[in-house]
Amino acid sequence: MVVIGLQHMNLHQWSRAAALLHVSPTASESEIRKAYRLAVAAAHPDRGGSHEKTSELNEARTVLLAA
């Protein structure tokens, strides 16, 4: 992951996204994608999760991959 883009992004938003997906600040794109797949599968509404949690995870993935 390239940390240079963080200066233009809200650092709090990025940190929260990383915490939601349980990834480190140095996580690669493939690690982020894998963490997202695992988290969204567990939080899927068909498995007792909620639409809100799934939406949060989608946003977290977008934030981390945009960095």
C-alpha positions in Angstrom: 0.0 0.0 0.0 1.2 3.5 -0.8 1.0 5.7 2.2 1.8 8.9 0.3 -1.8 9.4 -0.7 -2.8 9.7 3.0 -2.0 13.3 3.2 -5.0 14.1 1.0 -7.3 11.7 2.8 -8.8 12.1 6.2 -6.4 10.1 8.4 -9.1 9.3 10.9 -11.3 7.9 8.1 -8.5 5.7 6.8 -7.6 4.4 10.3 -11.2 3.6 11.0 -11.5 1.7 7.7 -8.3 -0.3 8.5 -9.7 -1.2 11.9 -13.0 -2.3 10.4 -11.2 -4.7 8.0 -8.6 -5.7 10.6 -5.7 -4.8 8.3 -2.4 -3.2 9.1 -1.3 0.2 7.7 1.1 -1.6 5.4 -1.5 -4.1 4.0 -1.2 -4.8 0.3 -4.1 -4.5 -2.1 -4.6 -8.2 -2.1 -4.6 -8.3 1.7 -7.2 -5.6 1.8 -9.4 -7.5 -0.7 -9.0 -10.8 1.2 -9.9 -9.1 4.5 -12.9 -7.5 2.9 -14.2 -10.8 1.4 -13.9 -12.5 4.8 -15.6 -9.6 6.7 -18.4 -9.1 4.3 -19.2 -12.8 4.2 -19.5 -12.9 8.0 -21.6 -9.7 8.1 -23.9 -10.5 5.2 -27.6 -10.1 6.0 -28.3 -13.7 5.0 -26.0 -14.8 7.7 -27.5 -12.7 10.5 -25.6 -9.5 9.7 -27.0 -6.2 8.7 -27.1 -4.0 5.6 -25.6 -1.2 7.7 -22.5 -3.3 8.5 -22.1 -4.4 4.9 -22.3 -0.8 3.8 -19.6 0.2 6.3 -17.4 -2.6 5.0 -17.9 -1.5 1.4 -17.0 2.0 2.3 -13.9 0.8 4.2 -12.7 -1.2 1.2 -13.2 1.9 -1.0 -11.3 4.2 1.3 -8.3 1.8 1.7 -8.1 0.9 -2.0 -8.2 4.6 -2.9 -5.2 5.4 -0.8 
